Amino acid sequence: MRISEKLGLGRPVFSFEFFPPKTDEAADQLMTTVAELKDKLAPDFVSVTYGAGGSTRERTLELVTRVQNELDLTAMAHLTCVDHTEADLCEVVGNLIGNGIENILALRGDPPKGQAQFEAVHGGFGHATELIEYLEDNYQVDIGAACYPEVHPEATGADDDLKWTQLKVENGAAFLITQLFFDNADYFSFVKRAEAAGIDVPIVAGIMPITNVAQVERFTKMCGARIPETLLERLRAVKDDPGAVMATGLEHAIEQCRGLLEGGAPGLHFYTLNKSHATRSILAAVKGVADEQASAAF
């Protein structure tokens, strides 16, 4: 089923993001994890990231195919412009479609290691907007795209960033998933600006549960997200106590997710980092809010 169709059912949509494991054993373990998540929490879809290396890319195709066909769970493949010509993309997308995948998250991708700025290969694409347009013009797939409540690190400002987001939608993106954020005010402010600019597709909130202080500080630095000072102080106060860090992170994420759903967010997309315990606990805690919303919609 297409993700845009799920987003049109009048209830919040929940999803999990994983990255492809490096070994066959780890892949089997991850499949077991996803199967358990399906049975206990019934996510609407699962997405699999797309690395820069060839073997990682092959595992992305393998994992989304197994999730979709073995588990009968809607899977979305990430696809980037990194080191790909148009011919390469044609082969990859053909393989995805041939394996029953009809949902793709189209991204530019990060510069490869050792490369300060992104550079398109000869015959390839330099922006996600070009990849989205290519997919829309040539394939019958549901296209998702990324957006940035706190502005893309490479944008010159919020207005510039919003123009690129608008172009993604104009070129064929049927829904958007945000970069991680920790302050709901940033999400709702972005949604308001997007709607004013004429962006009328669902904007799903991307959530990363905090389970490690150093790790989340590294991620936020990379993507330009901000940790509210009060939350950061609470985390740093317990940074040497893994259990307390986990409890603090879960408490914040549950409160954040409830606030997003109560404010009308169409869905929550959990960046799991292949650790499902935290996201499983959060989703179980907020499912009640979602069920109340679904009842009110009918």
Residue pairs with C-beta under 8 A, 6 or more apart in sequence:
1 74
2 102
2 103
2 142
2 174
3 13
3 44
3 45
3 74
3 76
3 103
3 142
3 144
3 174
3 175
4 142
4 174
4 175
4 201
4 202
5 142
6 13
6 44
6 45
6 74
7 13
7 175
7 202
7 204
7 266
7 267
10 294
10 297
10 298
11 290
11 293
11 294
11 297
12 261
12 265
12 266
12 267
12 268
12 290
12 293
12 294
13 44
13 45
13 204
13 266
13 267
13 268
14 41
14 43
14 44
14 267
14 268
14 270
14 283
14 290
15 43
15 44
15 45
15 46
15 47
15 76
15 204
15 267
15 268
15 269
15 270
16 34
16 37
16 43
16 46
16 47
16 269
16 270
16 272
16 276
16 279
17 46
17 47
17 48
17 49
17 269
17 270
17 271
17 272
18 30
18 34
18 46
18 47
18 48
18 49
18 63
18 272
18 274
19 48
19 49
19 51
19 273
19 274
20 27
20 48
20 49
20 51
20 56
20 59
20 60
20 62
20 63
21 27
21 29
21 30
21 59
21 63
21 274
22 55
22 56
22 59
27 59
27 62
27 63
27 66
30 63
30 274
31 63
31 66
31 67
31 70
31 71
33 274
33 276
34 46
34 67
34 71
34 73
35 71
36 276
37 43
37 46
37 276
37 280
38 71
38 73
40 280
40 284
41 280
41 283
41 284
41 287
43 73
43 283
44 74
44 267
45 73
45 74
45 75
45 76
45 103
46 67
46 73
46 74
46 75
46 76
47 75
47 76
47 77
47 78
47 105
47 269
48 60
48 63
48 64
48 67
48 75
48 76
48 77
48 78
49 60
49 78
50 56
50 57
50 60
50 77
50 78
50 79
50 80
50 107
50 109
51 57
51 60
52 82
52 83
52 109
52 110
52 112
52 113
57 92
60 77
60 78
61 77
61 92
61 95
61 96
61 99
63 75
64 75
64 76
64 77
64 96
64 99
64 101
65 75
65 99
65 100
65 101
67 73
67 75
68 74
68 75
68 99
68 100
68 101
69 99
69 100
74 103
75 101
75 103
76 101
76 103
76 104
76 105
76 144
77 96
77 101
77 103
77 104
77 105
78 104
78 105
78 107
79 89
79 92
79 93
79 96
79 104
79 105
79 106
79 107
79 131
79 135
80 107
80 108
80 109
80 131
81 107
81 108
81 109
81 118
81 120
81 124
81 125
81 126
81 127
81 128
81 130
81 131
82 108
82 109
82 110
82 111
82 112
82 118
83 112
83 121
83 124
84 92
84 121
84 124
84 125
85 121
85 122
85 123
85 124
86 123
86 124
86 125
86 134
87 123
88 124
89 124
89 125
89 131
89 134
90 138
93 104
93 135
93 138
93 139
93 141
96 104
96 141
97 139
97 141
101 141
102 140
102 141
102 142
103 141
103 142
103 144
104 135
104 141
104 142
104 143
104 144
105 143
105 144
105 145
105 146
105 177
106 128
106 131
106 132
106 135
106 143
106 144
106 145
106 173
107 128
107 131
107 145
107 146
108 118
108 125
108 126
108 127
108 128
108 131
109 118
110 118
111 117
111 118
111 119
118 126
119 126
120 126
125 131
125 134
127 164
128 145
128 146
128 168
129 164
129 167
129 168
129 171
132 143
132 145
132 168
132 171
132 172
132 173
133 171
133 172
135 141
135 143
135 172
136 143
136 171
136 172
137 172
142 174
142 175
143 172
143 173
143 174
144 173
144 174
144 175
144 176
144 177
145 165
145 168
145 169
145 173
145 175
145 176
145 177
146 176
146 177
146 178
146 179
147 165
147 168
147 176
147 177
147 178
147 179
147 190
147 194
147 203
148 155
148 161
148 165
148 178
148 179
148 190
148 223
148 224
149 178
149 179
149 181
149 186
149 187
149 189
149 190
150 179
150 181
150 186
150 224
150 225
150 226
151 157
151 158
151 161
151 224
152 161
152 164
152 224
153 222
153 223
153 224
155 161
155 164
158 193
162 193
162 194
162 197
165 176
165 194
165 199
166 194
166 197
166 198
166 199
168 176
169 176
169 199
169 200
169 201
173 201
174 201
175 201
175 202
175 203
175 204
176 199
176 201
176 202
176 203
176 204
177 203
177 204
177 206
177 269
178 187
178 190
178 203
178 204
178 205
178 206
178 269
179 206
179 223
179 224
179 225
180 206
180 207
180 208
180 219
180 220
180 223
180 225
180 271
181 187
181 205
181 206
181 225
181 226
182 210
182 225
182 226
182 227
182 228
182 231
182 252
182 256
183 226
183 228
184 256
184 259
184 260
184 263
186 226
187 205
187 260
187 265
188 263
190 203
191 203
194 203
202 266
202 267
203 265
203 266
204 265
204 266
204 267
204 268
204 269
205 260
205 265
205 267
205 268
205 269
206 269
206 271
207 253
207 256
207 257
207 268
207 269
207 270
207 271
207 279
207 282
208 216
208 219
208 270
208 271
208 273
209 249
209 250
209 253
209 270
209 278
209 279
209 282
210 216
210 235
210 245
210 248
210 249
210 252
210 253
211 245
211 246
211 249
211 275
211 278
212 242
212 245
213 235
213 236
213 239
213 245
214 239
215 273
216 227
216 235
216 249
217 227
219 225
220 226
220 227
227 235
231 248
231 252
234 248
235 245
235 248
235 249
238 244
238 245
238 248
239 245
246 278
249 278
250 278
250 281
250 282
253 278
253 282
254 281
254 282
254 285
254 286
257 268
257 282
257 283
257 285
257 286
257 289
258 285
258 286
258 289
260 268
261 268
261 286
261 289
261 290
261 293
262 289
268 283
268 286
270 279
270 282
270 283
272 278
272 279
